[in-house]
């Protein structure tokens, strides 16, 4: 028996063996965890969104942003303000001068956007983004009206987008 620690002399060898044997278990557990995470991210984020070096593919930024920031973006859409909503607008190409109108438009159509896209469990990202793109003439109207100041074009622009256009009904 080891007089200093009170352990038998074979105790050290047993610990070393256990450490190496448990390494296989740790590796298997790590692989299982990372494989599950990889499969989840692949199924929710879509491998078509990413290029080999991990960057978002051109034209897929909006999908990736909504998928990664869903829980932060939706409350800001309901409020009509916030940094996630501002970033989302920038990704969609909203001009800085149109951002206020963009936020108001998204807030005004929030319920229709969500009901058309479905609940979080069955959320259709493509439908959600399609409906947002249908609203684009509304938030861009403010810019065109300031330039033309033509009342007839304002009336026409507002008639283009109706509730049916947003919900798809």
Buried (B, 14 or more C-beta within 10 A) or exposed (E): EEEEEEEEEEEEEEEEEEEEEEEEEEEEEEEEEEEEEEEEBEEEBBEEBBEEEEEBBEEBBBBBBBBBBBEBBBEBBBEBBBEBBBBBBBBBEBEEEBBBBBBBBBBBBBEBBBEBBEEEEEBEBEBBBBBBEBBBBBBBBBEBBEEEEEEEBBEEBEEEBEEEBBBEE
